[in-house]
Amino acid sequence: MQEINEHIAAIVEAAREQSSGLQADQHGRQHMDQGTQQNAAMVEADDRRQP
């Protein structure tokens, strides 16, 4: 029974680590998306200024 509990604990810890990694990935994607949107807005503004 102890061995089963150890395996379950290892699975739980791996799931927590995976969740943390996915959250960090999501944050990075959001940050990149914001930068892309800002760049697009700057390009549009620059296009409006050009004759």
N, CA, C and O atoms as a MOPAC input file, in Angstrom:
PM7 MOZYME 1SCF
protein

 N      0.81400 1    -1.19100 1     0.00000 1
 C      0.00000 1     0.00000 1     0.00000 1
 C      0.86100 1     1.25800 1     0.00000 1
 O      0.51900 1     2.24700 1    -0.64900 1
 N      1.96300 1     1.22300 1     0.71700 1
 C      2.86400 1     2.37600 1     0.77000 1
 C      3.39400 1     2.71700 1    -0.62100 1
 O      3.51200 1     3.88900 1    -0.97900 1
 N      3.71100 1     1.68700 1    -1.39700 1
 C      4.24400 1     1.92100 1    -2.74400 1
 C      3.20000 1     2.61100 1    -3.62700 1
 O      3.54200 1     3.48500 1    -4.42400 1
 N      1.95200 1     2.22700 1    -3.49100 1
 C      0.88000 1     2.85700 1    -4.26900 1
 C      0.75100 1     4.32100 1    -3.87800 1
 O      0.61200 1     5.18600 1    -4.74300 1
 N      0.79600 1     4.60200 1    -2.58900 1
 C      0.72200 1     5.98900 1    -2.11500 1
 C      1.87700 1     6.81900 1    -2.65100 1
 O      1.68700 1     7.98400 1    -3.00200 1
 N      3.06200 1     6.24700 1    -2.71900 1
 C      4.21800 1     6.96400 1    -3.25100 1
 C      4.03700 1     7.26700 1    -4.73300 1
 O      4.39300 1     8.34900 1    -5.19800 1
 N      3.48500 1     6.31300 1    -5.47200 1
 C      3.23300 1     6.53700 1    -6.88900 1
 C      2.18700 1     7.63300 1    -7.09700 1
 O      2.33700 1     8.49000 1    -7.96800 1
 N      1.14800 1     7.59400 1    -6.30200 1
 C      0.10500 1     8.61800 1    -6.39900 1
 C      0.68300 1     9.99400 1    -6.06400 1
 O      0.37900 1    10.97600 1    -6.74100 1
 N      1.49800 1    10.06600 1    -5.04500 1
 C      2.12300 1    11.33600 1    -4.67300 1
 C      3.00800 1    11.85500 1    -5.81000 1
 O      3.02800 1    13.05500 1    -6.08300 1
 N      3.72900 1    10.96200 1    -6.46400 1
 C      4.57600 1    11.36800 1    -7.59400 1
 C      3.73000 1    11.88100 1    -8.75400 1
 O      4.10400 1    12.85200 1    -9.41200 1
 N      2.60000 1    11.24100 1    -9.00800 1
 C      1.69600 1    11.68700 1   -10.06900 1
 C      1.13500 1    13.07300 1    -9.75500 1
 O      1.06700 1    13.94100 1   -10.62500 1
 N      0.73600 1    13.26400 1    -8.50400 1
 C      0.19200 1    14.56100 1    -8.08400 1
 C      1.24700 1    15.65000 1    -8.25900 1
 O      0.93900 1    16.73100 1    -8.76100 1
 N      2.46800 1    15.38400 1    -7.85900 1
 C      3.53700 1    16.37500 1    -7.98600 1
 C      3.81800 1    16.68100 1    -9.45600 1
 O      4.01400 1    17.84100 1    -9.81900 1
 N      3.83800 1    15.66400 1   -10.29400 1
 C      4.06800 1    15.88500 1   -11.72800 1
 C      2.94100 1    16.72200 1   -12.33000 1
 O      3.19000 1    17.59200 1   -13.16500 1
 N      1.72000 1    16.46500 1   -11.91500 1
 C      0.57800 1    17.23600 1   -12.42000 1
 C      0.68700 1    18.69900 1   -11.99600 1
 O      0.37800 1    19.59700 1   -12.77900 1
 N      1.12000 1    18.93800 1   -10.77300 1
 C      1.31200 1    20.32500 1   -10.29800 1
 C      2.38800 1    21.03400 1   -11.11200 1
 O      2.21700 1    22.19000 1   -11.49900 1
 N      3.48700 1    20.34700 1   -11.37100 1
 C      4.56700 1    20.94000 1   -12.15800 1
 C      4.09800 1    21.24200 1   -13.58000 1
 O      4.42400 1    22.29000 1   -14.13800 1
 N      3.34000 1    20.32700 1   -14.15500 1
 C      2.83400 1    20.53400 1   -15.50800 1
 C      1.88300 1    21.73100 1   -15.53400 1
 O      1.93700 1    22.55300 1   -16.44900 1
 N      1.02200 1    21.82400 1   -14.53900 1
 C      0.08700 1    22.94100 1   -14.46300 1
 C      0.83300 1    24.26400 1   -14.36700 1
 O      0.47200 1    25.23600 1   -15.02900 1
 N      1.86500 1    24.29800 1   -13.54900 1
 C      2.66200 1    25.50900 1   -13.39100 1
 C      3.33100 1    25.88800 1   -14.70900 1
 O      3.37000 1    27.06300 1   -15.07500 1
 N      3.85200 1    24.90300 1   -15.41000 1
 C      4.48700 1    25.16500 1   -16.70000 1
 C      3.49300 1    25.67800 1   -17.72400 1
 O      3.81600 1    26.56800 1   -18.51000 1
 N      2.29700 1    25.13000 1   -17.72500 1
 C      1.26900 1    25.59000 1   -18.66300 1
 C      0.84200 1    27.02100 1   -18.35500 1
 O      0.58000 1    27.80400 1   -19.26800 1
 N      0.77100 1    27.36100 1   -17.08000 1
 C      0.42100 1    28.73000 1   -16.70500 1
 C      1.49600 1    29.70700 1   -17.16700 1
 O      1.18200 1    30.79200 1   -17.65500 1
 N      2.75300 1    29.33000 1   -17.01700 1
 C      3.85100 1    30.18600 1   -17.47100 1
 C      3.81200 1    30.33900 1   -18.98300 1
 O      4.05700 1    31.42600 1   -19.50500 1
 N      3.50600 1    29.25400 1   -19.68800 1
 C      3.40300 1    29.30000 1   -21.14500 1
 C      2.27400 1    30.22800 1   -21.56700 1
 O      2.43600 1    31.02400 1   -22.49200 1
 N      1.13800 1    30.13000 1   -20.90100 1
 C     -0.00700 1    30.99600 1   -21.21700 1
 C      0.34800 1    32.45800 1   -20.99300 1
 O     -0.01700 1    33.31500 1   -21.79700 1
 N      1.04800 1    32.74500 1   -19.92100 1
 C      1.45700 1    34.12100 1   -19.63300 1
 C      2.38400 1    34.63400 1   -20.73600 1
 O      2.25000 1    35.77200 1   -21.18800 1
 N      3.32100 1    33.79300 1   -21.16300 1
 C      4.23700 1    34.19200 1   -22.23200 1
 C      3.50600 1    34.44900 1   -23.53500 1
 O      3.82800 1    35.39500 1   -24.25300 1
 N      2.53200 1    33.62300 1   -23.84400 1
 C      1.75000 1    33.82000 1   -25.07600 1
 C      0.94700 1    35.11700 1   -25.01400 1
 O      0.85400 1    35.83700 1   -26.00900 1
 N      0.37500 1    35.41500 1   -23.87200 1
 C     -0.38000 1    36.65900 1   -23.71900 1
 C      0.53700 1    37.86200 1   -23.90800 1
 O      0.16100 1    38.84400 1   -24.54700 1
 N      1.73200 1    37.78100 1   -23.35300 1
 C      2.69900 1    38.87100 1   -23.47000 1
 C      3.09400 1    39.07100 1   -24.93400 1
 O      3.17900 1    40.20600 1   -25.40100 1
 N      3.33700 1    37.98100 1   -25.65800 1
 C      3.69500 1    38.08000 1   -27.07400 1
 C      2.52300 1    38.64700 1   -27.87800 1
 O      2.73400 1    39.44000 1   -28.79600 1
 N      1.30300 1    38.25300 1   -27.54700 1
 C      0.12900 1    38.74700 1   -28.25300 1
 C     -0.02100 1    40.25000 1   -28.05900 1
 O     -0.35600 1    40.96700 1   -29.00200 1
 N      0.22200 1    40.72700 1   -26.85600 1
 C      0.14700 1    42.16000 1   -26.59900 1
 C      1.17300 1    42.91100 1   -27.43600 1
 O      0.87200 1    43.96400 1   -27.99700 1
 N      2.37600 1    42.37300 1   -27.51700 1
 C      3.41300 1    43.00400 1   -28.33500 1
 C      3.03100 1    43.02600 1   -29.80400 1
 O      3.25700 1    44.02300 1   -30.49000 1
 N      2.45700 1    41.94200 1   -30.29100 1
 C      2.02700 1    41.87800 1   -31.69200 1
 C      0.94200 1    42.91900 1   -31.96500 1
 O      0.97200 1    43.59600 1   -32.99300 1
 N     -0.00100 1    43.04400 1   -31.05800 1
 C     -1.07300 1    44.02700 1   -31.23400 1
 C     -0.52500 1    45.45000 1   -31.20700 1
 O     -0.97600 1    46.30000 1   -31.97500 1
 N      0.44100 1    45.71800 1   -30.33000 1
 C      1.04600 1    47.04100 1   -30.28200 1
 C      1.80000 1    47.34100 1   -31.56900 1
 O      1.72500 1    48.45200 1   -32.09400 1
 N      2.52400 1    46.35200 1   -32.07500 1
 C      3.25600 1    46.54000 1   -33.32600 1
 C      2.29900 1    46.81100 1   -34.48300 1
 O      2.56400 1    47.67900 1   -35.31400 1
 N      1.20500 1    46.08700 1   -34.54100 1
 C      0.22000 1    46.29300 1   -35.60400 1
 C     -0.37500 1    47.69400 1   -35.51700 1
 O     -0.57800 1    48.35200 1   -36.53800 1
 N     -0.65200 1    48.14500 1   -34.30900 1
 C     -1.20200 1    49.49000 1   -34.13700 1
 C     -0.19600 1    50.54800 1   -34.58700 1
 O     -0.58500 1    51.54700 1   -35.19200 1
 N      1.08100 1    50.34600 1   -34.30400 1
 C      2.10300 1    51.30400 1   -34.74100 1
 C      2.21100 1    51.32900 1   -36.26400 1
 O      2.35700 1    52.39700 1   -36.85800 1
 N      2.14100 1    50.17700 1   -36.88700 1
 C      2.20200 1    50.11100 1   -38.35100 1
 C      1.01800 1    50.82800 1   -38.96300 1
 O      1.17500 1    51.57500 1   -39.92900 1
 N     -0.16100 1    50.61100 1   -38.41700 1
 C     -1.35200 1    51.29100 1   -38.92900 1
 C     -1.21700 1    52.79200 1   -38.78200 1
 O     -1.54800 1    53.53600 1   -39.70600 1
 N     -0.73800 1    53.25000 1   -37.64100 1
 C     -0.57400 1    54.68500 1   -37.40500 1
 C      0.46200 1    55.25100 1   -38.38100 1
 O      0.27900 1    56.34900 1   -38.90700 1
 N      1.52600 1    54.52500 1   -38.61900 1
 C      2.56600 1    54.97700 1   -39.54000 1
 C      2.01400 1    55.04100 1   -40.96800 1
 O      2.32200 1    55.97200 1   -41.71200 1
 N      1.19800 1    54.05000 1   -41.34800 1
 C      0.59900 1    54.04000 1   -42.68200 1
 C     -0.30300 1    55.24000 1   -42.88900 1
 O     -0.36100 1    55.78400 1   -43.99200 1
 N     -1.00500 1    55.66100 1   -41.85700 1
 C     -1.89900 1    56.82400 1   -41.97100 1
 C     -1.11100 1    58.11600 1   -42.14900 1
 O     -1.59900 1    59.05200 1   -42.78100 1
 N      0.10300 1    58.17900 1   -41.59900 1
 C      0.91900 1    59.38600 1   -41.69400 1
 C      1.59100 1    59.54300 1   -43.05300 1
 O      1.90800 1    60.65600 1   -43.47500 1
 N      1.80200 1    58.43000 1   -43.72700 1
 C      2.50400 1    58.48000 1   -45.01700 1
 C      1.54300 1    58.92200 1   -46.11500 1
 O      0.38600 1    58.50400 1   -46.13800 1
 N      2.03300 1    59.78300 1   -47.03800 1
 C      1.17600 1    60.28100 1   -48.12300 1
 C      0.78400 1    59.19700 1   -49.11000 1
 O      0.06600 1    59.46900 1   -50.07200 1

